[in-house]
């Protein structure tokens, strides 16, 4: 089979790494890919959002299945356009993908279908949002009760600002709606009550009828240790989450994932692909923070190494609406992924730095090095983005997986390299 993977980050590298294990796969292309992906796939110089060029490529190269990684490609309508041309593709079409591309749409779906979530308010004018902030804080007697300000549209995982007080909430509105920090994504915003508790990510395969959850994972969004610093696209993840029992996973499936999938079905367009639910365990029970309509990054780099079933088989079943016929199984192991990032990330990252120690790290047992922001210059791997690498270690439990991950990442070096040293620390259990 000939496959095309759209995207060029660590998530796409993990997908390609897993797909390449199928001996029916004869060729994998990736658009645009990166230097590490280039070791397992042929990278083509097409942007993930250049839908017409990608469609022409898929037709001319007789691609059997296209897999969409980033949300930006989904937002351009790549699935609708490919399906119109009779090209098999893995991912939800534009309308269902609004669960991610519009925070307002997602909150309205949650409200309409009784999916547990925080109270919220929607605004398209900054002055109205400021008035609601003042009303909200006038009524509060608990300093912990604060607001989260979300840009409605997609913003590379960074369009959410968590306020710690009234002043920060006002500033967040101005940042998004007045200063236009996220461009048109901030034309409308959601104000919602801040929730407190343990956050867990649940990804699931679905063909619109059958929903199969993956092992729960936990992302680390803040740039620095102890959840300090600015929000990022993710500095590391681990799976499964020890505190998230099978009973809680079933609750998430029945009260969050399935209702969302069936809500989309009620709109007349089945949801096919991966649905990602951000869950938080509060003192008032399980609540839903957000939905994403694709594999998470870096959660995928921790979850896919645990998949025993062939990934291509699962993806084909999703596209063909036969997921109920696939027995999806997972390894009884744990995985920890730590992101190595460039100095300046998530702002203006330093690039062009030579990366040393990659082969040494990858040669360690039960360790995989996924590339995100890398390119080749004069035969050497150099940094080309903010998140450069995702180093994943496997083990019988979180503690062993974590030790292997950090043993590997300590073999890698480049100028300005930063990474968190506390990924999965709170979840590590004694041997």
KELOKOL-932983 format. One record per residue (C-alpha): residue number from 1; residue in one letter; x, y, z. Coordinates in pm, 1 decimal. Layout:
# KELOKOL-932983
NODE  seq  type         X         Y         Z
NODE  NUM     A         X         Y         Z
...
END
This chain:
# KELOKOL-932983
NODE  seq  type         X         Y         Z
NODE    1     X       0.0       0.0       0.0
NODE    2     X     102.5     357.9     -68.0
NODE    3     X      30.0     605.4     211.1
NODE    4     X      41.7     983.8     247.3
NODE    5     X      70.8    1143.7     592.3
NODE    6     X      -9.3    1515.0     607.9
NODE    7     X     194.5    1717.7     858.0
NODE    8     X     551.0    1749.0     973.1
NODE    9     X     578.9    1724.7    1350.8
NODE   10     X     643.0    1468.7    1620.5
NODE   11     X     285.3    1341.1    1601.2
NODE   12     X     325.2    1264.7    1231.8
NODE   13     X     660.8    1096.0    1293.0
NODE   14     X     495.9     868.3    1551.7
NODE   15     X     214.8     783.3    1307.6
NODE   16     X     462.7     702.6    1030.0
NODE   17     X     682.1     500.0    1267.9
NODE   18     X     379.7     286.2    1356.1
NODE   19     X     245.7     254.3    1000.2
NODE   20     X     588.5     147.5     873.8
NODE   21     X     565.8    -166.9    1088.6
NODE   22     X     301.5    -309.3     851.4
NODE   23     X     464.6    -522.5     580.7
NODE   24     X     180.3    -437.9     340.6
NODE   25     X     304.6     -78.5     328.3
NODE   26     X     530.1     -32.1      26.8
NODE   27     X     574.3     346.8      33.7
NODE   28     X     500.8     630.3     274.5
NODE   29     X     504.9     994.8     171.5
NODE   30     X     485.4    1286.3     414.1
NODE   31     X     393.9    1647.6     341.9
NODE   32     X     595.5    1840.5     439.9
NODE   33     X     766.0    1605.7     689.1
NODE   34     X    1096.2    1674.8     864.4
NODE   35     X    1450.7    1539.5     865.2
NODE   36     X    1376.6    1252.4    1102.9
NODE   37     X    1063.3    1151.5     915.0
NODE   38     X    1280.4    1143.8     602.9
NODE   39     X    1446.7     829.2     735.7
NODE   40     X    1117.7     635.1     710.8
NODE   41     X     919.3     823.3     447.0
NODE   42     X     973.4    1034.3     139.5
NODE   43     X     913.1    1397.2     231.9
NODE   44     X     748.1    1616.2     -30.9
NODE   45     X     760.6    1994.1     -30.1
NODE   46     X     389.7    2059.7       3.1
NODE   47     X     225.2    2251.7     285.8
NODE   48     X     -27.2    2065.3     498.8
NODE   49     X    -288.3    2325.1     401.3
NODE   50     X    -223.2    2312.2      23.0
NODE   51     X    -523.8    2089.5     -34.8
NODE   52     X    -538.3    2108.9    -415.6
NODE   53     X    -170.4    2018.2    -455.3
NODE   54     X    -203.0    1735.8    -202.6
NODE   55     X    -508.8    1600.0    -382.4
NODE   56     X    -328.4    1610.1    -715.7
NODE   57     X     -30.0    1431.7    -560.3
NODE   58     X    -252.3    1161.0    -408.6
NODE   59     X    -416.5    1100.0    -744.2
NODE   60     X     -97.1    1098.7    -950.3
NODE   61     X      89.6     873.7    -704.8
NODE   62     X    -208.7     637.9    -658.6
NODE   63     X    -216.1     685.1    -281.5
NODE   64     X    -427.2     419.2    -111.1
NODE   65     X    -486.7     615.2     210.6
NODE   66     X    -410.6     968.2     330.8
NODE   67     X    -380.9    1036.0     705.7
NODE   68     X    -429.2    1391.9     831.9
NODE   69     X    -222.1    1505.9    1130.2
NODE   70     X    -262.2    1880.0    1205.4
NODE   71     X    -582.3    2068.3    1280.4
NODE   72     X    -499.7    2339.1    1024.1
NODE   73     X    -532.6    2086.2     742.0
NODE   74     X    -869.7    1968.4     873.1
NODE   75     X    -988.7    2328.6     894.6
NODE   76     X    -910.1    2383.1     525.2
NODE   77     X   -1155.4    2108.4     432.0
NODE   78     X    -900.4    1854.5     313.5
NODE   79     X   -1122.9    1557.6     402.2
NODE   80     X   -1425.3    1692.7     213.8
NODE   81     X   -1212.9    1772.8     -92.4
NODE   82     X   -1038.0    1435.2     -96.8
NODE   83     X   -1363.7    1245.5     -55.5
NODE   84     X   -1516.2    1447.2    -341.0
NODE   85     X   -1230.9    1321.3    -559.7
NODE   86     X   -1281.9     963.2    -443.7
NODE   87     X    -956.6     959.6    -244.5
NODE   88     X    -961.3     754.5      79.9
NODE   89     X    -864.5     972.6     376.5
NODE   90     X    -850.3     930.7     754.6
NODE   91     X    -994.6    1223.8     948.5
NODE   92     X   -1322.6    1407.2    1011.2
NODE   93     X   -1476.1    1635.1     749.9
NODE   94     X   -1504.4    2009.4     803.5
NODE   95     X   -1841.9    2017.0     977.0
NODE   96     X   -1761.6    1759.8    1248.9
NODE   97     X   -1414.9    1913.6    1287.6
NODE   98     X   -1582.7    2228.4    1420.4
NODE   99     X   -1564.8    2052.7    1758.7
NODE  100     X   -1203.8    2171.8    1750.2
NODE  101     X   -1199.8    2460.6    1506.2
NODE  102     X   -1472.1    2645.8    1698.8
NODE  103     X   -1463.0    2652.6    2079.3
NODE  104     X   -1810.7    2807.3    2071.5
NODE  105     X   -1955.1    2525.4    1861.5
NODE  106     X   -1798.2    2269.9    2096.6
NODE  107     X   -1941.8    2435.4    2407.5
NODE  108     X   -2287.0    2459.3    2249.2
NODE  109     X   -2276.5    2088.8    2158.1
NODE  110     X   -2174.8    2004.1    2514.9
NODE  111     X   -2456.8    2214.3    2653.8
NODE  112     X   -2718.0    2071.0    2416.2
NODE  113     X   -2622.0    1707.5    2473.0
NODE  114     X   -2559.8    1730.5    2849.0
NODE  115     X   -2186.5    1662.1    2822.6
NODE  116     X   -2043.3    1780.8    3155.6
NODE  117     X   -1843.6    2102.9    3118.4
NODE  118     X   -1781.1    2440.4    3284.9
NODE  119     X   -2031.5    2726.7    3275.3
NODE  120     X   -1952.4    2962.7    2987.6
NODE  121     X   -2041.3    3286.8    2807.8
NODE  122     X   -1982.1    3380.7    2442.5
NODE  123     X   -1882.4    3727.9    2318.0
NODE  124     X   -1796.4    3898.2    1990.0
NODE  125     X   -1727.0    4242.5    2141.4
NODE  126     X   -1449.1    4305.8    2396.5
NODE  127     X   -1653.5    4559.3    2594.9
NODE  128     X   -1929.1    4304.2    2655.3
NODE  129     X   -1669.7    4051.4    2771.1
NODE  130     X   -1518.8    4306.0    3011.5
NODE  131     X   -1862.9    4373.6    3159.5
NODE  132     X   -1918.6    4001.9    3221.3
NODE  133     X   -1577.0    3974.9    3387.7
NODE  134     X   -1665.2    4257.0    3625.0
NODE  135     X   -2002.7    4097.6    3705.2
NODE  136     X   -1839.9    3759.8    3762.8
NODE  137     X   -1571.7    3881.8    4002.3
NODE  138     X   -1814.6    4104.9    4194.0
NODE  139     X   -2004.1    3790.1    4296.2
NODE  140     X   -1699.7    3578.8    4387.6
NODE  141     X   -1598.1    3517.7    4747.5
NODE  142     X   -1342.3    3243.9    4675.9
NODE  143     X   -1007.6    3361.3    4535.1
NODE  144     X    -973.4    3029.0    4352.2
NODE  145     X   -1279.5    3100.4    4138.7
NODE  146     X   -1140.4    3248.8    3819.9
NODE  147     X   -1200.3    3255.6    3446.8
NODE  148     X   -1046.4    3100.9    3137.7
NODE  149     X   -1049.2    3304.6    2817.8
NODE  150     X   -1051.4    3107.1    2489.2
NODE  151     X   -1019.5    3224.5    2132.0
NODE  152     X   -1299.5    3065.8    1930.1
NODE  153     X   -1082.6    2952.8    1639.9
NODE  154     X    -771.5    2736.3    1615.2
NODE  155     X    -448.7    2884.3    1749.4
NODE  156     X    -195.0    2597.6    1746.4
NODE  157     X    -297.0    2490.9    2096.2
NODE  158     X    -210.6    2831.3    2244.5
NODE  159     X    -539.9    3022.6    2222.9
NODE  160     X    -640.2    2954.1    2583.5
NODE  161     X    -543.9    3195.8    2860.8
NODE  162     X    -600.3    3095.1    3223.7
NODE  163     X    -657.6    3396.0    3449.5
NODE  164     X    -550.9    3401.7    3815.5
NODE  165     X    -743.3    3720.1    3897.4
NODE  166     X    -975.7    3979.5    3746.8
NODE  167     X    -694.1    4190.0    3603.9
NODE  168     X    -550.6    3892.3    3414.3
NODE  169     X    -894.6    3808.0    3275.3
NODE  170     X    -933.1    4161.7    3136.7
NODE  171     X    -582.1    4146.6    2991.3
NODE  172     X    -657.5    3812.8    2826.0
NODE  173     X    -961.2    3959.9    2650.1
NODE  174     X    -751.2    4249.2    2520.5
NODE  175     X    -469.8    4016.5    2412.7
NODE  176     X    -706.8    3802.0    2206.3
NODE  177     X    -966.6    4051.5    2080.0
NODE  178     X    -787.2    4388.6    2070.4
NODE  179     X    -420.3    4304.2    2016.1
NODE  180     X    -524.9    4013.3    1790.6
NODE  181     X    -256.1    3781.0    1925.4
NODE  182     X    -420.3    3486.9    1745.8
NODE  183     X    -553.6    3674.5    1444.5
NODE  184     X    -901.9    3588.2    1324.0
NODE  185     X    -923.6    3301.7    1572.8
NODE  186     X   -1001.9    3569.6    1832.2
NODE  187     X   -1294.6    3736.5    1652.7
NODE  188     X   -1515.9    3566.4    1909.4
NODE  189     X   -1424.9    3433.1    2250.5
NODE  190     X   -1553.3    3203.8    2521.3
NODE  191     X   -1532.4    3301.6    2886.7
NODE  192     X   -1567.8    3000.2    3109.9
NODE  193     X   -1527.9    2920.3    3476.0
NODE  194     X   -1186.9    2783.1    3561.6
NODE  195     X   -1197.6    2422.6    3676.5
NODE  196     X    -950.6    2265.1    3919.1
NODE  197     X    -840.5    1903.9    3930.0
NODE  198     X    -632.9    1638.1    3754.7
NODE  199     X    -637.4    1675.5    3377.1
NODE  200     X    -641.7    1370.7    3149.4
NODE  201     X    -652.1    1336.1    2770.5
NODE  202     X    -865.7    1063.2    2615.5
NODE  203     X    -822.8     991.5    2245.4
NODE  204     X   -1053.1     749.6    2067.6
NODE  205     X   -1081.2     588.0    1725.1
NODE  206     X   -1429.6     616.0    1577.0
NODE  207     X   -1610.9     550.8    1249.6
NODE  208     X   -1917.7     743.0    1362.2
NODE  209     X   -2082.9     445.8    1532.2
NODE  210     X   -1818.0     243.0    1714.0
NODE  211     X   -1596.3     433.0    1959.0
NODE  212     X   -1274.8     269.8    2085.6
NODE  213     X   -1082.1     467.9    2348.2
NODE  214     X    -703.9     468.9    2366.0
NODE  215     X    -515.0     453.8    2697.9
NODE  216     X    -561.4     779.0    2891.6
NODE  217     X    -265.8    1015.8    2875.0
NODE  218     X    -160.7    1338.2    3042.5
NODE  219     X      -0.4    1634.4    2868.3
NODE  220     X     223.0    1898.9    3030.0
NODE  221     X     143.9    2236.5    2873.5
NODE  222     X     357.0    2484.3    3068.5
NODE  223     X     708.6    2552.3    2944.3
NODE  224     X     894.6    2501.3    3272.2
NODE  225     X     907.2    2262.5    3567.2
NODE  226     X     631.7    2270.1    3829.4
NODE  227     X     387.2    2399.6    3567.0
NODE  228     X     552.1    2740.1    3547.5
NODE  229     X     597.6    2964.9    3247.0
NODE  230     X     386.1    3022.8    2937.5
NODE  231     X     150.6    2775.6    2772.9
NODE  232     X     302.8    2570.0    2492.1
NODE  233     X     184.9    2311.7    2243.5
NODE  234     X     298.6    2050.6    2497.6
NODE  235     X     631.5    1973.1    2667.2
NODE  236     X     572.4    1605.4    2735.9
NODE  237     X     315.0    1337.2    2804.6
NODE  238     X     273.7     995.2    2958.8
NODE  239     X      32.6     703.7    2926.6
NODE  240     X    -157.1     542.1    3078.9
NODE  241     X    -253.6     763.3    3375.8
NODE  242     X    -236.0     553.0    3694.5
NODE  243     X    -506.2     747.9    3878.0
NODE  244     X    -751.8     714.3    3586.3
NODE  245     X    -920.8     380.1    3649.2
NODE  246     X   -1102.9     162.1    3398.3
NODE  247     X   -1426.5     278.3    3561.8
NODE  248     X   -1335.5     642.1    3494.2
NODE  249     X   -1239.2     557.2    3136.7
NODE  250     X   -1578.2     393.6    3084.4
NODE  251     X   -1745.4     700.2    3235.2
NODE  252     X   -1558.1     925.0    2993.0
NODE  253     X   -1660.7     699.3    2706.1
NODE  254     X   -2029.5     698.8    2798.3
NODE  255     X   -2074.3    1057.2    2919.3
NODE  256     X   -1831.3    1249.5    2694.7
NODE  257     X   -1697.5    1068.9    2387.6
NODE  258     X   -2004.9     879.3    2270.6
NODE  259     X   -2247.5    1171.2    2323.1
NODE  260     X   -2016.3    1397.5    2119.9
NODE  261     X   -1988.2    1145.3    1835.8
NODE  262     X   -2364.3    1085.9    1832.1
NODE  263     X   -2430.1    1461.1    1844.0
NODE  264     X   -2227.4    1496.8    1524.3
NODE  265     X   -2415.0    1203.0    1371.7
NODE  266     X   -2740.9    1383.5    1447.1
NODE  267     X   -2614.1    1673.3    1233.5
NODE  268     X   -2611.6    1435.3     939.3
NODE  269     X   -2237.3    1386.1     886.2
NODE  270     X   -2067.8    1091.8    1061.6
NODE  271     X   -1750.0    1162.2    1255.5
NODE  272     X   -1464.3     943.9    1125.7
NODE  273     X   -1112.4     960.1    1263.0
NODE  274     X    -976.5    1035.7    1608.2
NODE  275     X   -1166.9    1235.1    1868.8
NODE  276     X    -965.4    1376.1    2159.1
NODE  277     X   -1139.6    1485.7    2478.7
NODE  278     X    -961.3    1693.8    2739.4
NODE  279     X   -1104.0    1577.7    3073.8
NODE  280     X   -1061.9    1720.7    3423.7
NODE  281     X   -1150.3    1540.1    3746.8
NODE  282     X   -1297.7    1807.5    3973.0
NODE  283     X   -1447.5    1789.3    4322.6
NODE  284     X   -1785.8    1799.7    4144.3
NODE  285     X   -1700.5    1508.9    3916.7
NODE  286     X   -1571.3    1466.3    3562.7
NODE  287     X   -1590.4    1769.2    3331.5
NODE  288     X   -1491.8    1828.1    2969.3
NODE  289     X   -1238.6    2100.8    2894.0
NODE  290     X   -1219.2    2074.8    2514.8
NODE  291     X   -1231.2    1854.4    2208.0
NODE  292     X    -964.7    1807.5    1943.7
NODE  293     X   -1041.8    1630.8    1618.7
NODE  294     X    -712.1    1451.5    1560.5
NODE  295     X    -426.1    1281.7    1741.5
NODE  296     X    -277.6    1500.0    2016.0
NODE  297     X      81.6    1619.2    2012.9
NODE  298     X     278.1    1503.8    2216.4
NODE  299     X      21.0    1254.2    2352.2
NODE  300     X      47.0    1046.8    2033.8
NODE  301     X     418.6     991.6    2095.5
NODE  302     X     329.1     827.9    2429.4
NODE  303     X      15.6     639.6    2321.1
NODE  304     X      94.7     484.5    1981.3
NODE  305     X     402.2     294.1    2109.1
NODE  306     X     157.0     107.5    2336.2
NODE  307     X     -67.7      -3.8    2047.8
NODE  308     X     -41.9    -377.2    1975.5
NODE  309     X    -295.4    -387.7    1692.4
NODE  310     X    -178.0    -281.1    1347.9
NODE  311     X    -249.9      91.7    1307.6
NODE  312     X    -321.4      68.7     935.4
NODE  313     X    -584.8    -198.0     999.5
NODE  314     X    -756.8      32.1    1248.9
NODE  315     X    -742.5     332.6    1017.1
NODE  316     X    -883.2     140.2     722.1
NODE  317     X   -1167.6      12.5     939.8
NODE  318     X   -1247.9     371.0    1042.0
NODE  319     X   -1259.5     487.8     680.8
NODE  320     X   -1467.3     186.2     574.7
NODE  321     X   -1703.4     212.0     877.3
NODE  322     X   -1615.8    -137.4     998.3
NODE  323     X   -1439.9     -55.0    1325.2
NODE  324     X   -1667.4    -292.5    1515.2
NODE  325     X   -1488.0    -581.2    1342.0
NODE  326     X   -1140.3    -487.3    1476.0
NODE  327     X   -1009.9    -606.8    1812.1
NODE  328     X    -788.6    -318.8    1927.2
NODE  329     X    -539.2    -422.8    2195.8
NODE  330     X    -271.0    -242.1    2394.4
NODE  331     X      56.5    -339.3    2560.4
NODE  332     X      55.9    -376.5    2940.2
NODE  333     X     328.8    -112.3    2962.1
NODE  334     X     373.1     258.8    3026.0
NODE  335     X     528.3     525.8    2805.0
NODE  336     X     674.2     868.8    2883.1
NODE  337     X     755.0    1130.4    2618.5
NODE  338     X     969.5    1436.5    2694.5
NODE  339     X     996.5    1720.0    2442.1
NODE  340     X    1333.1    1882.7    2374.3
NODE  341     X    1264.9    2240.6    2264.1
NODE  342     X    1465.7    2536.1    2137.3
NODE  343     X    1564.6    2837.6    2343.5
NODE  344     X    1288.6    3097.1    2314.9
NODE  345     X     999.8    2852.7    2265.4
NODE  346     X     701.7    2913.7    2268.3
NODE  347     X     795.0    3261.9    2148.8
NODE  348     X    1069.4    3313.1    1892.0
NODE  349     X    1276.3    2993.5    1897.5
NODE  350     X    1645.0    2974.4    1813.9
NODE  351     X    1705.2    2758.1    1504.3
NODE  352     X    1992.2    2625.2    1296.2
NODE  353     X    2168.0    2452.9    1587.8
NODE  354     X    2346.0    2122.3    1525.5
NODE  355     X    2190.3    1831.1    1718.4
NODE  356     X    2431.5    1580.4    1872.3
NODE  357     X    2367.2    1239.2    2029.1
NODE  358     X    2059.4    1129.2    1831.9
NODE  359     X    2190.0     786.0    1734.6
NODE  360     X    2322.8     722.4    2085.2
NODE  361     X    1983.9     806.3    2237.7
NODE  362     X    1789.8     596.8    1986.6
NODE  363     X    2015.4     295.5    2046.8
NODE  364     X    1913.4     268.3    2411.7
NODE  365     X    1663.4     -12.8    2489.2
NODE  366     X    1289.3      60.4    2475.3
NODE  367     X    1352.1     413.3    2351.3
NODE  368     X    1226.4     599.5    2043.2
NODE  369     X    1332.4     946.7    1925.5
NODE  370     X    1059.4    1127.0    1728.6
NODE  371     X    1155.6    1435.5    1527.5
NODE  372     X     942.9    1750.7    1521.5
NODE  373     X    1145.1    2061.6    1428.4
NODE  374     X    1451.8    1925.5    1248.3
NODE  375     X    1612.1    1957.2     906.7
NODE  376     X    1930.4    1838.2     738.2
NODE  377     X    2214.5    2078.5     661.9
NODE  378     X    2542.4    1948.1     523.4
NODE  379     X    2450.7    1599.5     637.6
NODE  380     X    2380.4    1706.1     995.8
NODE  381     X    2052.1    1730.6    1183.7
NODE  382     X    1982.8    2089.9    1291.4
NODE  383     X    1696.4    2256.1    1474.8
NODE  384     X    1425.4    2419.2    1262.7
NODE  385     X    1143.2    2493.3    1506.5
NODE  386     X    1030.1    2536.9    1865.2
NODE  387     X     961.8    2176.8    1959.2
NODE  388     X    1257.3    1986.5    1817.6
NODE  389     X    1232.4    1626.2    1941.4
NODE  390     X    1004.6    1398.3    2142.0
NODE  391     X    1196.3    1126.7    2328.2
NODE  392     X     980.0     833.3    2437.2
NODE  393     X    1072.9     553.6    2675.7
NODE  394     X     874.0     237.4    2752.9
NODE  395     X     867.8      34.3    3072.7
NODE  396     X     666.1    -195.1    3293.9
NODE  397     X     545.1     112.3    3481.7
NODE  398     X     571.5     490.6    3468.0
NODE  399     X     883.1     497.3    3686.0
NODE  400     X    1082.6     267.2    3456.3
NODE  401     X     953.9     437.0    3142.0
NODE  402     X    1048.3     775.4    3283.6
NODE  403     X    1400.4     660.4    3372.2
NODE  404     X    1455.7     533.6    3017.5
NODE  405     X    1325.9     855.8    2866.4
NODE  406     X    1553.3    1078.2    3071.4
NODE  407     X    1851.8     846.7    3019.7
NODE  408     X    1799.4     894.9    2647.1
NODE  409     X    1734.2    1268.5    2643.2
NODE  410     X    2052.8    1327.5    2842.5
NODE  411     X    2247.8    1184.4    2547.0
NODE  412     X    2114.5    1461.0    2319.6
NODE  413     X    2251.6    1812.8    2301.2
NODE  414     X    2210.4    2128.6    2094.1
NODE  415     X    2268.2    2498.0    2170.7
NODE  416     X    1982.9    2639.4    2378.8
NODE  417     X    1815.2    2301.4    2432.7
NODE  418     X    1545.1    2314.4    2699.7
NODE  419     X    1324.1    2041.1    2841.8
NODE  420     X    1119.9    1981.6    3153.5
NODE  421     X    1268.3    1751.5    3413.1
NODE  422     X     940.8    1672.5    3589.2
NODE  423     X     737.1    1503.9    3314.8
NODE  424     X     533.4    1222.0    3476.4
NODE  425     X     710.0    1278.1    3810.1
NODE  426     X     383.7    1287.2    4004.9
NODE  427     X     264.9     967.8    3834.2
NODE  428     X     582.5     762.3    3881.8
NODE  429     X     521.2     462.6    4108.1
NODE  430     X     769.9     241.1    4291.8
NODE  431     X     892.4     -70.7    4118.0
END
